[in-house]
Amino acid sequence: MFLLQACSYKNKVDSNYYCKKLKFSCIQSNKIVNFKTSKGDFEVELFGKDNPVTVSNFLENIDNDIYLNQKFYKIIIYPQIRFIHGGVNAENKLYIERKQNLNKTSSLIPLEIKFKEEINPRYNYQIKNPNETKNLVNTFESGSIAMVKSGKDKSSSTEFFLVTNKIPELDGRYSNFGKIIKGLDVLKKINKEDYIKSVQIYN
């Protein structure tokens, strides 16, 4: 039954549709960015090949200094894992203006997940059957970064979170669009009063 469902799924729209709608250029290659924080630096590889809309949106946020001098607004600590939230938040109010009323049509972007053997990502689609996670390109590992979800099938345009350990319970439920490749130890030291000094795009 699952195979029939997977084969029958068809995107109504592709990444170019959303990039045009949201008014930014689609980045369809992986990028490296460096987070400079009050606890030190860490590098993240962004999965532009698999999540072009989410990565393009994130890179535009960096270019427009959305994350400059912003605090990590929430830290959730469990015995085996930490969730580090950043990206403004402003006490759970939508960051609609995206700093200075940038040329955007929405404060949300589509949920975007990529399946193996499928050319395009799926949009506004959340996994309900746990068996489907076996076919995801990217799963939540130590240092994964994802956009905070707003509603059932949308992501915040600015808010993101990072995790310090593998957490399969989140697979297919959030736009998981990158992973720390250097400086995971720095992430594990970040507390609520820490902040992002800057984010630099390497390539």
Contacts in CASP RR format, 6 or more apart in sequence:
PFRMAT RR
TARGET T0000
AUTHOR 0000-0000-0000
METHOD contacts of the structure
MODEL  1
MFLLQACSYKNKVDSNYYCKKLKFSCIQSNKIVNFKTSKGDFEVELFGKD
NPVTVSNFLENIDNDIYLNQKFYKIIIYPQIRFIHGGVNAENKLYIERKQ
NLNKTSSLIPLEIKFKEEINPRYNYQIKNPNETKNLVNTFESGSIAMVKS
GKDKSSSTEFFLVTNKIPELDGRYSNFGKIIKGLDVLKKINKEDYIKSVQ
IYN
2 129 0 8 1.000
2 131 0 8 1.000
2 132 0 8 1.000
5 129 0 8 1.000
6 115 0 8 1.000
6 132 0 8 1.000
6 135 0 8 1.000
9 122 0 8 1.000
9 125 0 8 1.000
11 120 0 8 1.000
11 121 0 8 1.000
11 122 0 8 1.000
11 123 0 8 1.000
13 123 0 8 1.000
14 120 0 8 1.000
15 26 0 8 1.000
15 28 0 8 1.000
15 52 0 8 1.000
15 53 0 8 1.000
15 112 0 8 1.000
15 120 0 8 1.000
15 121 0 8 1.000
16 26 0 8 1.000
18 53 0 8 1.000
18 109 0 8 1.000
18 110 0 8 1.000
18 123 0 8 1.000
19 25 0 8 1.000
19 26 0 8 1.000
19 52 0 8 1.000
19 53 0 8 1.000
19 56 0 8 1.000
21 105 0 8 1.000
22 53 0 8 1.000
22 57 0 8 1.000
22 104 0 8 1.000
22 105 0 8 1.000
22 106 0 8 1.000
22 109 0 8 1.000
23 103 0 8 1.000
23 104 0 8 1.000
23 105 0 8 1.000
24 56 0 8 1.000
24 57 0 8 1.000
24 60 0 8 1.000
25 56 0 8 1.000
26 52 0 8 1.000
26 53 0 8 1.000
26 56 0 8 1.000
27 48 0 8 1.000
27 52 0 8 1.000
27 55 0 8 1.000
27 56 0 8 1.000
27 59 0 8 1.000
28 48 0 8 1.000
28 49 0 8 1.000
28 52 0 8 1.000
29 48 0 8 1.000
29 49 0 8 1.000
30 45 0 8 1.000
30 46 0 8 1.000
30 47 0 8 1.000
30 48 0 8 1.000
30 49 0 8 1.000
31 45 0 8 1.000
31 46 0 8 1.000
31 48 0 8 1.000
31 55 0 8 1.000
31 59 0 8 1.000
31 201 0 8 1.000
31 202 0 8 1.000
31 203 0 8 1.000
32 43 0 8 1.000
32 44 0 8 1.000
32 45 0 8 1.000
32 46 0 8 1.000
32 181 0 8 1.000
32 201 0 8 1.000
32 202 0 8 1.000
32 203 0 8 1.000
33 43 0 8 1.000
33 44 0 8 1.000
33 46 0 8 1.000
33 59 0 8 1.000
33 62 0 8 1.000
33 199 0 8 1.000
33 200 0 8 1.000
33 201 0 8 1.000
33 202 0 8 1.000
34 41 0 8 1.000
34 42 0 8 1.000
34 43 0 8 1.000
34 44 0 8 1.000
34 199 0 8 1.000
34 200 0 8 1.000
34 202 0 8 1.000
35 41 0 8 1.000
35 42 0 8 1.000
35 43 0 8 1.000
35 44 0 8 1.000
35 196 0 8 1.000
35 199 0 8 1.000
36 196 0 8 1.000
36 197 0 8 1.000
36 198 0 8 1.000
36 199 0 8 1.000
36 200 0 8 1.000
37 72 0 8 1.000
37 186 0 8 1.000
37 190 0 8 1.000
37 194 0 8 1.000
37 195 0 8 1.000
37 196 0 8 1.000
37 197 0 8 1.000
38 194 0 8 1.000
38 195 0 8 1.000
38 197 0 8 1.000
39 186 0 8 1.000
39 189 0 8 1.000
39 190 0 8 1.000
39 191 0 8 1.000
39 194 0 8 1.000
40 186 0 8 1.000
41 183 0 8 1.000
41 186 0 8 1.000
42 180 0 8 1.000
42 182 0 8 1.000
42 183 0 8 1.000
42 184 0 8 1.000
42 186 0 8 1.000
42 187 0 8 1.000
43 180 0 8 1.000
43 181 0 8 1.000
43 182 0 8 1.000
43 183 0 8 1.000
43 202 0 8 1.000
44 145 0 8 1.000
44 178 0 8 1.000
44 179 0 8 1.000
44 180 0 8 1.000
44 181 0 8 1.000
45 178 0 8 1.000
45 179 0 8 1.000
45 181 0 8 1.000
46 55 0 8 1.000
46 58 0 8 1.000
46 59 0 8 1.000
46 177 0 8 1.000
46 178 0 8 1.000
47 55 0 8 1.000
47 114 0 8 1.000
47 137 0 8 1.000
47 138 0 8 1.000
47 177 0 8 1.000
47 178 0 8 1.000
47 179 0 8 1.000
48 54 0 8 1.000
48 55 0 8 1.000
48 56 0 8 1.000
48 177 0 8 1.000
50 114 0 8 1.000
50 121 0 8 1.000
50 137 0 8 1.000
50 138 0 8 1.000
50 177 0 8 1.000
51 112 0 8 1.000
51 113 0 8 1.000
51 114 0 8 1.000
51 121 0 8 1.000
51 138 0 8 1.000
51 175 0 8 1.000
51 176 0 8 1.000
51 177 0 8 1.000
51 178 0 8 1.000
52 121 0 8 1.000
53 109 0 8 1.000
53 110 0 8 1.000
53 112 0 8 1.000
53 121 0 8 1.000
53 123 0 8 1.000
54 109 0 8 1.000
54 112 0 8 1.000
54 147 0 8 1.000
54 155 0 8 1.000
54 175 0 8 1.000
54 177 0 8 1.000
55 177 0 8 1.000
55 178 0 8 1.000
57 109 0 8 1.000
57 157 0 8 1.000
58 147 0 8 1.000
58 160 0 8 1.000
58 177 0 8 1.000
59 201 0 8 1.000
61 67 0 8 1.000
61 98 0 8 1.000
61 157 0 8 1.000
61 158 0 8 1.000
62 199 0 8 1.000
62 200 0 8 1.000
62 201 0 8 1.000
63 201 0 8 1.000
64 98 0 8 1.000
64 99 0 8 1.000
64 102 0 8 1.000
65 99 0 8 1.000
66 87 0 8 1.000
66 88 0 8 1.000
66 98 0 8 1.000
66 99 0 8 1.000
66 158 0 8 1.000
67 86 0 8 1.000
67 87 0 8 1.000
67 88 0 8 1.000
67 196 0 8 1.000
67 198 0 8 1.000
67 199 0 8 1.000
68 196 0 8 1.000
68 197 0 8 1.000
68 198 0 8 1.000
68 199 0 8 1.000
69 195 0 8 1.000
69 196 0 8 1.000
69 197 0 8 1.000
70 86 0 8 1.000
70 87 0 8 1.000
70 88 0 8 1.000
70 195 0 8 1.000
70 196 0 8 1.000
71 86 0 8 1.000
71 192 0 8 1.000
71 193 0 8 1.000
71 194 0 8 1.000
71 195 0 8 1.000
71 196 0 8 1.000
72 84 0 8 1.000
72 85 0 8 1.000
72 86 0 8 1.000
72 190 0 8 1.000
72 191 0 8 1.000
72 192 0 8 1.000
72 194 0 8 1.000
72 195 0 8 1.000
72 196 0 8 1.000
73 85 0 8 1.000
73 86 0 8 1.000
73 87 0 8 1.000
73 88 0 8 1.000
73 89 0 8 1.000
73 192 0 8 1.000
74 83 0 8 1.000
74 85 0 8 1.000
74 86 0 8 1.000
74 89 0 8 1.000
74 192 0 8 1.000
75 82 0 8 1.000
75 83 0 8 1.000
75 84 0 8 1.000
75 85 0 8 1.000
75 190 0 8 1.000
75 191 0 8 1.000
75 192 0 8 1.000
76 82 0 8 1.000
76 83 0 8 1.000
76 85 0 8 1.000
77 83 0 8 1.000
80 165 0 8 1.000
81 163 0 8 1.000
81 164 0 8 1.000
81 165 0 8 1.000
81 167 0 8 1.000
82 163 0 8 1.000
82 164 0 8 1.000
82 165 0 8 1.000
82 187 0 8 1.000
82 188 0 8 1.000
83 161 0 8 1.000
83 162 0 8 1.000
83 163 0 8 1.000
84 161 0 8 1.000
84 162 0 8 1.000
84 163 0 8 1.000
84 164 0 8 1.000
84 187 0 8 1.000
84 190 0 8 1.000
85 148 0 8 1.000
85 159 0 8 1.000
85 160 0 8 1.000
85 161 0 8 1.000
86 159 0 8 1.000
86 160 0 8 1.000
86 161 0 8 1.000
86 196 0 8 1.000
87 95 0 8 1.000
87 158 0 8 1.000
87 159 0 8 1.000
87 160 0 8 1.000
87 196 0 8 1.000
88 95 0 8 1.000
88 158 0 8 1.000
88 159 0 8 1.000
89 95 0 8 1.000
89 159 0 8 1.000
94 107 0 8 1.000
94 150 0 8 1.000
94 156 0 8 1.000
95 107 0 8 1.000
95 156 0 8 1.000
95 157 0 8 1.000
95 158 0 8 1.000
95 159 0 8 1.000
96 107 0 8 1.000
98 104 0 8 1.000
98 107 0 8 1.000
98 157 0 8 1.000
98 158 0 8 1.000
104 157 0 8 1.000
106 157 0 8 1.000
107 150 0 8 1.000
107 156 0 8 1.000
107 157 0 8 1.000
107 158 0 8 1.000
108 150 0 8 1.000
108 154 0 8 1.000
108 155 0 8 1.000
108 156 0 8 1.000
108 157 0 8 1.000
109 147 0 8 1.000
109 154 0 8 1.000
109 155 0 8 1.000
109 156 0 8 1.000
109 157 0 8 1.000
109 175 0 8 1.000
110 123 0 8 1.000
110 124 0 8 1.000
110 153 0 8 1.000
110 154 0 8 1.000
110 155 0 8 1.000
111 123 0 8 1.000
111 124 0 8 1.000
111 125 0 8 1.000
111 126 0 8 1.000
111 149 0 8 1.000
111 153 0 8 1.000
111 154 0 8 1.000
111 155 0 8 1.000
111 174 0 8 1.000
111 175 0 8 1.000
112 121 0 8 1.000
112 122 0 8 1.000
112 123 0 8 1.000
112 155 0 8 1.000
112 175 0 8 1.000
112 177 0 8 1.000
113 121 0 8 1.000
113 122 0 8 1.000
113 125 0 8 1.000
113 126 0 8 1.000
113 127 0 8 1.000
113 136 0 8 1.000
113 172 0 8 1.000
113 175 0 8 1.000
113 176 0 8 1.000
114 121 0 8 1.000
114 122 0 8 1.000
114 136 0 8 1.000
114 137 0 8 1.000
114 138 0 8 1.000
115 121 0 8 1.000
115 122 0 8 1.000
115 132 0 8 1.000
115 135 0 8 1.000
115 136 0 8 1.000
115 137 0 8 1.000
116 135 0 8 1.000
116 136 0 8 1.000
116 137 0 8 1.000
117 135 0 8 1.000
124 153 0 8 1.000
124 154 0 8 1.000
125 153 0 8 1.000
126 152 0 8 1.000
126 153 0 8 1.000
126 172 0 8 1.000
126 173 0 8 1.000
127 133 0 8 1.000
127 136 0 8 1.000
127 171 0 8 1.000
127 172 0 8 1.000
127 173 0 8 1.000
132 172 0 8 1.000
133 139 0 8 1.000
133 168 0 8 1.000
133 171 0 8 1.000
133 172 0 8 1.000
136 171 0 8 1.000
136 172 0 8 1.000
138 144 0 8 1.000
138 176 0 8 1.000
138 177 0 8 1.000
138 178 0 8 1.000
138 179 0 8 1.000
139 166 0 8 1.000
139 168 0 8 1.000
139 171 0 8 1.000
139 176 0 8 1.000
140 146 0 8 1.000
140 163 0 8 1.000
140 166 0 8 1.000
140 167 0 8 1.000
140 168 0 8 1.000
140 170 0 8 1.000
140 171 0 8 1.000
140 176 0 8 1.000
141 166 0 8 1.000
141 179 0 8 1.000
142 163 0 8 1.000
142 164 0 8 1.000
142 165 0 8 1.000
142 166 0 8 1.000
142 180 0 8 1.000
142 184 0 8 1.000
143 162 0 8 1.000
143 163 0 8 1.000
143 164 0 8 1.000
143 179 0 8 1.000
143 180 0 8 1.000
143 184 0 8 1.000
143 187 0 8 1.000
144 162 0 8 1.000
144 163 0 8 1.000
144 176 0 8 1.000
144 178 0 8 1.000
144 179 0 8 1.000
144 180 0 8 1.000
145 160 0 8 1.000
145 161 0 8 1.000
145 162 0 8 1.000
145 176 0 8 1.000
145 177 0 8 1.000
145 178 0 8 1.000
145 179 0 8 1.000
145 180 0 8 1.000
146 160 0 8 1.000
146 161 0 8 1.000
146 162 0 8 1.000
146 163 0 8 1.000
146 170 0 8 1.000
146 174 0 8 1.000
146 175 0 8 1.000
146 176 0 8 1.000
146 177 0 8 1.000
146 178 0 8 1.000
147 155 0 8 1.000
147 156 0 8 1.000
147 159 0 8 1.000
147 160 0 8 1.000
147 174 0 8 1.000
147 175 0 8 1.000
147 177 0 8 1.000
148 155 0 8 1.000
148 156 0 8 1.000
148 159 0 8 1.000
148 160 0 8 1.000
148 161 0 8 1.000
148 174 0 8 1.000
149 155 0 8 1.000
149 156 0 8 1.000
149 173 0 8 1.000
149 174 0 8 1.000
149 175 0 8 1.000
150 156 0 8 1.000
155 174 0 8 1.000
155 175 0 8 1.000
162 180 0 8 1.000
162 187 0 8 1.000
163 170 0 8 1.000
164 184 0 8 1.000
164 187 0 8 1.000
164 188 0 8 1.000
170 176 0 8 1.000
180 187 0 8 1.000
END
